[in-house]
Amino acid sequence: MNAAQPQLLASGQPRYMLLAQALVDDIRSGRYPIDSLLPTEHELCQQFNVSRHTVREAFRRLSELGLISRQPGVGTRVKTNQVASRYTQASDGIESLYEYVRDVHLEITGSEDLIADEELAERLDCRPGQAWLHVMGFRYVGDETVPIARTDVYIARPYRGIESELVDLKVPVYSLIEQKYGLRVVEVQQKIHAVNIGEADAASLRVEPGSAGLLVIRKYFAPNDELLEVGVSLHPGERFAYSSIQRLQVQSGGKWR
């Protein structure tokens, strides 16, 4: 298996991710060549001892990665053995950010110490005058050479000591803060804005000026509501999608919660 390819699975992931990774490995190895059909849902249920729901969730993940297409009455066909440059991030909680980092690596282009002015303070939701370590870079999927995002990471001044570890990142930045300072991130706030990409960003992201984009802002908080880190990523709309699943739970007595 090509080590440079993105991994879908890590310890503790749901069973559908285990099945998805196994199928990705089989596709990459040539066991299921391009244009061939994958086993049916029923066959995969038997082979992996999983439910039909698990198989369908695994197929959904492979479809999001651009590896397969599904056609009623025909089956599930392999489209390619390379992950598409469009990336869909699925969110089931803070742990899903590890999946994002496994699939998408950050190449850092520079860093600087700065003091938040009024404009930046409003974006970061901090006080004007607060000190930050500002890290700049671009995110890429696997071996793709076209970035899926321009990313700015702002690390609160007390935790800038992780700067030397911001090389070849294989874990989220917030995880480095947790490990070095013995903290625990307990809340991540996320906002997604639809934007038009300006000229300078369009050139670096290789899209037309004025193209549709998604601005994703994530804020990471410790248990005392301390803001540790803010990540700001600008994605070309054609290369990124975000998927979130929320489930209602039924209490005794049939009441929803």
C-alpha positions in Angstrom: 0.0 0.0 0.0 1.3 3.5 -0.9 2.1 5.2 2.4 1.5 8.6 0.9 -2.1 7.9 0.4 -4.5 9.3 3.0 -5.7 6.9 5.7 -9.4 6.7 6.6 -9.0 4.7 9.8 -7.5 5.0 13.2 -8.1 3.2 16.5 -11.5 3.7 17.9 -13.2 4.7 14.6 -16.7 3.3 13.8 -17.1 0.0 12.0 -18.1 1.5 8.8 -14.7 3.3 8.7 -13.0 -0.1 9.2 -14.9 -1.5 6.2 -14.3 1.6 4.1 -10.6 1.4 4.7 -10.5 -2.3 3.8 -12.3 -1.5 0.5 -10.0 1.4 -0.2 -7.0 -0.9 0.3 -8.5 -3.5 -2.0 -9.1 -0.9 -4.7 -5.6 0.5 -4.5 -4.0 -3.0 -4.5 -5.9 -3.8 -7.7 -8.1 -6.5 -6.2 -11.1 -4.5 -7.5 -9.8 -2.8 -10.7 -11.2 0.4 -12.2 -14.7 -0.3 -13.8 -15.1 -3.5 -11.9 -18.0 -4.1 -9.5 -17.6 -4.3 -5.7 -19.3 -7.2 -3.8 -23.0 -6.6 -3.1 -24.2 -5.2 0.2 -25.3 -8.7 1.2 -22.0 -10.3 0.3 -20.1 -7.6 2.3 -22.4 -8.1 5.3 -21.4 -11.7 5.3 -17.7 -11.2 4.6 -17.2 -8.6 7.3 -20.0 -9.7 9.7 -21.5 -6.2 9.7 -25.0 -4.8 9.2 -26.4 -3.4 6.0 -26.4 0.0 7.5 -22.6 -0.3 8.1 -22.1 -1.3 4.5 -24.1 1.6 3.2 -22.2 4.1 5.4 -18.9 2.7 4.1 -20.2 3.1 0.5 -21.2 6.6 1.3 -17.7 7.4 2.5 -16.1 5.9 -0.6 -18.5 7.8 -2.8 -17.5 11.0 -1.1 -13.9 10.3 -1.8 -14.8 9.8 -5.5 -13.7 6.2 -5.6 -17.0 4.5 -6.5 -20.4 5.1 -8.2 -23.6 3.4 -7.4 -26.3 2.5 -10.0 -29.6 0.8 -9.1 -29.9 -2.5 -10.8 -26.3 -2.6 -11.7 -24.2 -2.4 -8.5 -21.3 -0.4 -7.1 -18.6 0.3 -9.6 -15.0 1.4 -9.0 -14.4 4.7 -10.8 -10.8 5.3 -9.8 -8.1 4.1 -7.5 -7.0 7.7 -6.6 -8.8 9.9 -4.1 -10.5 12.8 -5.7 -9.1 16.3 -5.1 -12.5 17.4 -3.8 -12.6 16.6 -0.1 -15.7 16.0 2.0 -15.2 16.3 5.8 -17.7 14.3 7.8 -18.2 15.4 11.4 -19.3 13.1 14.3 -17.5 15.1 17.0 -14.1 16.5 18.0 -12.5 13.1 17.2 -13.4 13.5 13.5 -10.8 16.3 13.3 -8.1 13.5 13.5 -9.6 12.0 10.3 -9.3 15.4 8.6 -5.6 15.6 9.5 -5.0 12.1 8.3 -6.6 12.8 4.9 -5.3 16.4 4.5 -1.8 17.5 5.4 -0.8 21.1 6.2 2.3 22.5 4.5 3.5 25.5 6.6 4.8 28.5 4.6 5.6 30.8 7.5 4.9 32.0 11.0 5.0 35.3 13.0 4.2 36.8 16.3 1.4 39.4 16.2 -0.9 41.5 18.3 -4.6 41.4 17.5 -6.0 44.6 16.1 -9.7 45.4 16.2 -10.4 43.5 12.9 -8.5 40.4 13.9 -9.9 40.5 17.5 -13.4 40.4 16.0 -12.6 37.4 13.9 -10.9 35.5 16.6 -13.4 36.6 19.3 -10.6 37.9 21.6 -9.5 41.2 23.1 -7.7 43.7 21.0 -4.0 43.7 22.0 -3.9 39.9 22.7 -0.7 38.2 21.5 -0.8 35.2 19.1 1.5 33.0 17.2 0.2 33.1 13.6 1.1 30.1 11.4 0.3 30.2 7.7 0.1 27.4 5.2 -1.8 25.4 2.6 -3.7 22.1 2.9 -3.3 19.2 0.4 -5.1 15.9 -0.1 -2.7 13.0 -0.4 -0.2 13.6 -3.3 -2.3 16.4 -4.9 -0.3 19.4 -5.9 -3.3 21.8 -6.0 -4.3 23.0 -2.5 -7.8 22.5 -1.1 -7.4 25.4 1.4 -5.3 28.3 2.5 -5.0 28.0 6.3 -4.1 30.5 9.1 -3.7 29.0 12.6 -3.6 31.4 15.6 -2.1 29.9 18.8 -2.6 31.8 22.0 0.7 33.3 23.3 1.1 31.1 26.4 1.3 28.0 24.0 3.6 29.3 21.3 6.2 26.8 22.6 4.8 24.2 20.2 6.1 26.2 17.2 9.2 23.9 16.9 6.8 20.9 16.6 4.8 22.3 13.7 6.6 20.2 11.1 5.2 17.3 9.1 1.9 17.5 11.1 0.2 14.1 11.6 -2.0 15.2 14.5 -4.2 18.4 14.9 -2.4 21.5 16.3 -4.7 21.4 19.3 -3.5 17.9 20.1 0.1 19.2 20.3 -1.0 21.9 22.8 -2.7 19.2 24.9 0.4 17.0 24.9 2.9 19.7 25.7 0.9 21.6 28.3 -1.3 18.9 29.9 -4.5 20.5 28.8 -7.7 19.0 27.3 -9.8 20.6 24.6 -13.4 20.1 25.5 -15.2 22.3 23.0 -14.7 23.2 19.4 -16.9 26.0 17.9 -17.2 26.1 14.2 -18.6 28.6 11.7 -18.8 28.2 8.0 -19.3 31.3 5.7 -19.9 31.4 2.0 -17.5 33.9 0.4 -16.1 35.1 -2.9 -12.4 34.4 -3.2 -10.3 37.6 -3.7 -7.6 38.1 -6.3 -4.6 37.2 -4.1 -6.2 34.1 -2.6 -7.5 33.1 -6.1 -3.9 33.0 -7.5 -2.5 30.9 -4.7 -5.5 28.5 -4.7 -5.5 28.4 -8.5 -9.1 29.4 -9.1 -10.7 32.4 -10.8 -11.1 35.6 -8.8 -14.6 35.9 -7.5 -15.0 32.1 -7.4 -17.3 30.7 -4.6 -15.5 29.7 -1.5 -16.1 28.4 2.0 -14.4 30.1 5.0 -14.2 27.7 7.9 -13.4 29.1 11.4 -12.7 26.7 14.3 -12.1 27.8 17.9 -10.7 25.4 20.4 -11.5 25.9 24.1 -10.1 24.4 27.4 -12.4 23.5 30.3 -12.1 27.0 31.8 -13.4 28.5 28.5 -9.9 29.6 27.6 -9.4 30.1 23.9 -6.3 28.1 22.9 -6.3 28.1 19.2 -8.3 29.4 16.2 -8.0 27.9 12.7 -9.2 29.8 9.7 -9.3 27.9 6.4 -10.4 29.3 3.0 -11.6 26.5 0.6 -12.5 26.8 -3.0 -16.1 25.7 -3.1 -15.4 23.1 -5.9 -12.8 21.3 -3.8 -14.4 21.0 -0.4 -17.7 20.0 1.2 -18.7 19.5 4.9 -21.0 16.7 6.1 -22.5 16.5 9.6 -24.8 13.8 11.0 -27.0 14.5 14.0 -29.3 11.9 15.5 -32.3 12.3 17.8 -32.5 9.9 20.7 -35.7 8.5 22.2 -36.2 8.6 25.9 -38.4 6.2 27.8 -42.0 7.3 27.2 -41.4 8.1 23.5 -40.1 11.6 24.1 -37.4 12.9 21.8 -34.2 14.6 23.1 
